[in-house]
Amino acid sequence: MIHSYSYIVNFGSPFTLPGLDRSYPPGSYTIQADDEQLDLSFAASRRVATTILLKAGPMTQAWLVKPSDLDAALAADLAPKHPR
């Protein structure tokens, strides 16, 4: 059985993810996650898909992303920015 849920992440600076051809502006973005319930003697699940909803004008694109890539982009966004 697949359990789907969504949550919001916030970027304070423009960001990009592997495979995207451009950066996206700061703001709130919806993440959709799909977890598969494992058939074990205890409660366990595994992530089978993670998508971020990206808006470009009137269009919204669901982009498949690795959770580790999303975590890295969020961590980079939170890292102190050093002036040049």
N, C-alpha and C positions, 0 to 999 in steps of 0.2 A: 504494500500500500504506500502511496506517495502522499506526503504531507507538504503542502505549499503554504508559504507565509511571505509577508513582505515587511520591510522596515525602511526607514529613511536614513541616509547618510548625508553629511554636510561637508562641502568643500569650501574653504575660505579663499582659495586661489584657483586660477585655471589649472586644469589637470588633463592628463591623457592616460590611456591604458594600452597595453600591448595590442597591436593590430588595428588601433584606431588611426585614421589618416589625419586627424586634427585634434586640437585641444578643445575642451569644453569649459564654459565659464563657471565661476564660483556659484554655489547655490546648493539647494537640497535635491537629492536624487533618490528615487525609489529603487530598492533592491528586492528582487524576487528570488526566493530560495526554495528549492525542492529537495526534500529529504525522503529517502526510502527507508521504511521500517524493515529491520532485519528480522528474520525468523529464528530467534534464539530463545533460550530459556530465561533471558532477562531483557529489559527494555534497551534497545540499541537502534541507532539509525546511521545512515551515511548520506552525505550530500551528493546528489546526482546532477544538480544544475544550479548555477547562480547567474542571474542576469541583472544588468543595470538598465534602467529606462532612460534613454538619452533623447532630449528634444532638440530638434533643428527646425526652427520656424514652426509651421503647423504640423510637422511630422514628428512622431515618437518612434524610436527604434529600440527594440529589446536586444541588447548586446550581451552575448554569452561571455562571462569573465571567470577566470580562476579566482577562488577566494583569496589565495596568496597574493595575486596581482592587485586585487582591490585593497587588501590590507596594506600593501606596500604604498599604493597611491595615497591612502588616507594617512599613513605615517609620514610620508614626504610632505603632505599638506600641513601637518602639525609641527614639523621640524622648524626650528628658528630660521628665519630668512636673514642672511647677512647682506648688508648693502654693499654694492660694488664700488 
